Amino acid sequence: MNKPAVKAIPEGMHSLTPHLVCADAAAAIEFYKKAFHATDVSILPGPGGKIMHAHLRIGDSSLMLMDEYPEFCSLGPKSLKGSPVTIHLYVENADAVYNRAVAAGAIAKMPMADTFWGDRYGVLEDPFGHSWSIATHIRDLSPEEIRAGAQKMCTEEAAK
């Protein structure tokens, strides 16, 4: 008997999925539920009460995360003294999500503002050291308009 072919990308998944390491994955899950209305898909407990793997949904996308396991070289941004990665989250109302995340414990890094590329946009750091940019697209702009806006911003910054 032939088995049906297994899908290379599982149903409901996208090609790219962030997978975060957190110093306290259980607390991170609760934060993501409060801040971003995340829902549980699955949680795999590991040794010592840690979370070996968790799969959450935020909007139409997946987020995977786990606890730190130093013995397997898995460390989060706080243990590493920061991260160069920012997770970009498009939402219907960026101001509301940004404010909800700050109320849930995130640190505001860049206040919400209308940007030259057409988004309402702000940046925050979650309590586990991960950087998140929160955005709502508010204007469709041509590549030329975006380039002109970037040039104007750079000129204004250089004049300061």
Secondary structure, 3 states (H helix, E strand, C coil): CCCCCCCCCCCCCCCCCCEEEECCHHHHHHHHHHHHCCEEEEEEECHHHCEEEEEEEECCEEEEEEECEHHHCECCCCCCCCCCCEEEEECCCHHHHHHHHHHCCCEEEEEEEECCCCEEEEEEECCCCCEEEEEEECCCCCHHHHHHHHHHHHHHHHHC
